[in-house]
């Protein structure tokens, strides 16, 4: 069944608030350990209300993951729209990604984990990845068109390298590892991104 058909419309604003509680619970407890009872307690509603809103536990969690990922994609697009200069726009996008909350990053990781075993979520994750990637690719392409960037490979290559780094750093963060620190990682990532885009080092 397509993901869009698994979204129910009952509940209005109250349903939206409960869905936020589902995202919080999913991030804290994980996909396998989030039950109707947990979300009902967090959202202040009865289990029967959740069943009316979402149908099944799985559909509730799928919609919660969709909500979290869609919000992150929209935030990136909004950040990109505020800056015309390609490099400054790219820095804004990097900072927006690095600055996402731990809750958002936990939900994203749960989304990816669930997608390993769920073909529907895996297909949807490909759509999300393309939308997430688009503002980065547009910034790099704009920079190439203006002569500001001269990447060693294609714009797609540079963006793929950048996004893999941004996705990978979520893991030590949600595990609360001491390194890399946010400041050190940002400095290294910006330096390596400049190098990948054929730009001179900062301050040169």
C-alpha positions as CSV (number, residue, x, y, z in Angstrom):
1,X,0.0,0.0,0.0
2,X,1.5,3.4,-0.9
3,X,2.7,5.5,2.1
4,X,0.3,8.3,1.2
5,X,-2.7,6.0,1.6
6,X,-1.7,5.1,5.1
7,X,-2.4,8.6,6.4
8,X,-5.8,9.1,8.0
9,X,-7.5,12.5,8.3
10,X,-9.4,12.2,11.5
11,X,-8.5,14.3,14.5
12,X,-7.5,17.7,13.2
13,X,-5.2,19.8,15.4
14,X,-5.4,17.4,18.3
15,X,-4.2,14.6,16.0
16,X,-1.2,16.8,14.9
17,X,-0.2,17.3,18.6
18,X,-0.4,13.5,19.2
19,X,1.7,12.9,16.1
20,X,4.4,15.2,17.6
21,X,4.2,13.0,20.8
22,X,4.7,10.0,18.6
23,X,7.8,11.5,17.0
24,X,9.2,12.2,20.5
25,X,8.4,8.7,21.7
26,X,9.9,7.1,18.6
27,X,13.1,9.1,19.0
28,X,13.4,8.1,22.7
29,X,12.3,4.5,22.6
30,X,13.1,3.4,19.0
31,X,10.8,1.8,16.4
32,X,10.6,-1.7,17.9
33,X,9.9,-0.4,21.4
34,X,7.3,2.3,20.8
35,X,3.8,1.0,21.7
36,X,0.4,2.6,21.5
37,X,0.5,2.8,25.3
38,X,3.7,4.9,25.2
39,X,2.4,7.4,22.7
40,X,-1.0,7.5,24.5
41,X,0.8,8.4,27.8
42,X,3.0,11.0,26.1
43,X,0.1,12.6,24.1
44,X,-2.4,12.5,26.9
45,X,-5.0,10.5,24.9
46,X,-6.6,7.1,25.1
47,X,-5.2,4.1,23.1
48,X,-8.6,3.9,21.4
49,X,-8.0,7.5,20.2
50,X,-4.7,6.5,18.6
51,X,-6.4,3.6,16.9
52,X,-9.0,5.9,15.5
53,X,-6.4,8.4,14.3
54,X,-3.9,6.0,12.8
55,X,-5.4,2.5,12.6
56,X,-2.3,0.4,13.4
57,X,0.8,1.0,15.5
58,X,2.9,0.6,12.4
59,X,0.9,3.2,10.4
60,X,1.3,5.6,13.4
61,X,5.0,5.2,13.5
62,X,5.4,5.4,9.7
63,X,3.5,8.7,9.7
64,X,5.6,10.0,12.6
65,X,8.8,9.2,10.7
66,X,7.3,10.9,7.6
67,X,6.4,14.0,9.6
68,X,9.9,14.3,11.1
69,X,11.7,13.8,7.8
70,X,9.4,16.1,5.9
71,X,9.9,18.8,8.5
72,X,13.7,18.6,8.1
73,X,13.5,18.8,4.3
74,X,11.3,21.8,4.6
75,X,13.7,23.5,7.0
76,X,16.6,23.0,4.6
77,X,14.6,24.5,1.7
78,X,13.7,27.5,3.8
79,X,17.3,28.0,4.8
80,X,18.5,27.8,1.2
81,X,15.9,30.4,0.1
82,X,17.5,33.1,2.4
83,X,20.9,33.2,0.6
84,X,21.8,33.8,-3.0
85,X,25.6,33.4,-2.8
86,X,26.4,29.7,-3.4
87,X,29.1,29.2,-0.8
88,X,27.3,31.1,1.9
89,X,24.1,29.2,1.0
90,X,26.0,25.9,1.3
91,X,27.4,26.9,4.7
92,X,23.9,27.7,5.8
93,X,22.7,24.3,4.7
94,X,25.6,22.5,6.4
95,X,25.0,24.5,9.6
96,X,21.2,23.7,9.5
97,X,22.0,20.0,9.2
98,X,24.6,20.0,11.9
99,X,22.3,22.1,14.1
100,X,19.3,19.8,13.9
101,X,18.2,18.5,17.3
102,X,19.2,15.2,18.8
103,X,15.5,14.2,18.7
104,X,15.4,14.9,14.9
105,X,18.6,12.9,14.4
106,X,17.3,10.0,16.5
107,X,14.1,9.9,14.5
108,X,16.0,10.0,11.2
109,X,18.2,7.1,12.3
110,X,15.1,5.1,13.3
111,X,13.6,5.9,9.9
112,X,16.6,4.5,8.1
113,X,16.8,1.5,10.3
114,X,13.1,0.7,9.7
115,X,13.6,1.2,6.0
116,X,16.2,-1.6,5.9
117,X,13.4,-4.1,6.4
118,X,10.3,-2.3,5.1
119,X,10.2,-1.9,1.3
120,X,7.6,0.9,1.5
121,X,9.8,3.0,3.9
122,X,12.9,2.2,1.8
123,X,11.2,3.6,-1.3
124,X,10.0,6.6,0.6
125,X,13.4,7.2,2.0
126,X,14.8,7.5,-1.5
127,X,12.3,10.2,-2.2
128,X,13.3,12.0,1.1
129,X,17.0,11.7,0.2
130,X,16.4,13.3,-3.2
131,X,14.5,16.2,-1.7
132,X,17.1,16.6,1.1
133,X,19.8,16.6,-1.5
134,X,18.2,19.1,-3.9
135,X,19.2,22.4,-2.1
136,X,22.8,21.2,-1.7
137,X,23.0,20.2,-5.3
138,X,21.4,23.5,-6.5
139,X,23.9,25.5,-4.4
140,X,26.9,23.6,-5.9
141,X,25.5,23.8,-9.4
142,X,24.9,27.6,-9.0
143,X,28.5,28.0,-7.8
144,X,29.8,26.0,-10.8
145,X,27.7,28.1,-13.2
146,X,29.1,31.3,-11.7
147,X,32.7,30.1,-11.7
148,X,33.0,30.1,-8.0
149,X,33.4,26.4,-7.7
150,X,35.5,24.1,-9.9
151,X,35.0,20.7,-8.4
152,X,37.4,17.9,-9.2
153,X,34.5,15.7,-10.1
154,X,30.9,16.5,-10.9
155,X,28.6,18.5,-8.6
156,X,26.8,15.3,-7.8
157,X,30.1,13.8,-6.6
158,X,30.8,16.7,-4.3
159,X,27.3,16.7,-2.8
160,X,27.3,12.9,-2.3
161,X,30.6,13.2,-0.3
162,X,29.2,16.1,1.8
163,X,25.9,14.4,2.6
164,X,27.5,11.1,3.5
165,X,29.6,13.1,6.1
166,X,26.6,14.9,7.4
167,X,24.6,11.6,7.8
168,X,27.6,9.8,9.3
169,X,28.2,12.3,12.1
170,X,24.7,11.7,13.5
171,X,25.8,8.3,14.8
172,X,28.5,9.5,17.3
173,X,26.2,12.4,18.3
174,X,23.2,10.3,19.3
175,X,25.6,7.8,21.0
176,X,27.0,10.8,23.0
177,X,30.6,10.0,22.0
178,X,33.1,12.7,23.1
179,X,34.6,13.1,19.6
180,X,34.4,14.6,17.1
181,X,33.3,17.8,18.8
182,X,30.8,19.9,16.9
183,X,33.2,22.7,16.4
184,X,36.1,20.5,15.2
185,X,33.8,18.5,12.8
186,X,32.3,21.7,11.3
187,X,35.8,23.2,10.7
188,X,37.1,20.1,9.1
189,X,34.0,19.6,7.0
190,X,34.0,23.1,5.7
191,X,37.7,22.8,4.8
192,X,37.2,19.6,3.0
193,X,34.1,20.9,1.2
194,X,36.1,23.9,-0.1
195,X,38.8,21.5,-1.3
196,X,36.2,19.3,-3.0
197,X,34.8,22.3,-4.8
198,X,38.2,23.6,-6.0
199,X,38.1,26.7,-3.8
200,X,41.1,28.2,-2.1
201,X,41.5,27.5,1.7
202,X,39.6,29.9,3.9
203,X,41.6,33.1,4.6
204,X,43.9,32.6,1.6
